[in-house]
Amino acid sequence: MRRFLYALGLLLWGMAVAHAAPTRSVLVLGDSLSAAHNIPVESGWVSLLYGRLAKMEPPWRVVNASISGETSLSGRNHLPGLLAKERPAVVVIELGANDGLRGLPLDALRDNLAAMIDMAHEAGAKVLLLGIELPVNYGPQYRDGLRSIYADLARQKHVALVPFLLDGVALDPSLMQDDGLHPTAAGEPHVLQNVWPALEPLLRKAPR
């Protein structure tokens, strides 16, 4: 009888743990800025975010779907499958840098980002949009146009925004790799500091 009760207790405990297991997730859809380019994966801001969210009660799961070289169009194509598979409560969109570096039409970038925001909303997820800036040699017209896309979409679509992901990092040589585009491991905690104030309220509002 004791063995039966002990076994029953273990079974009920296991069921309780399974029931309490975290089901909410944050999906990060980005490019090399979120894929820990040329640094250890565990040093990237998304991995640092996972470490922070894993300590929350209840903890969160982080799915990093970021791919180096990803454009807004390829991200748009990948997102439907990711939403269906992961069912995230929050979607973080960090795309546009490669569009800008390649000088792709800004209207196409706006359309792709808008479509991704709509997809996430239709799936019941809250959205955080991470903006980027281009080097000054791209000219003020293109740079200003790119910057305005993020601000306009955040306002029109009612989503959270980090205007510039690398704010306080991009102009500090000690925090940037030699390519001048990607943070070093030392710069990644600063990137997370930029993201967290906009992301944390979305986590609190997300349904359990």
Disulfide bonds with the S-S distance in Angstrom:
none
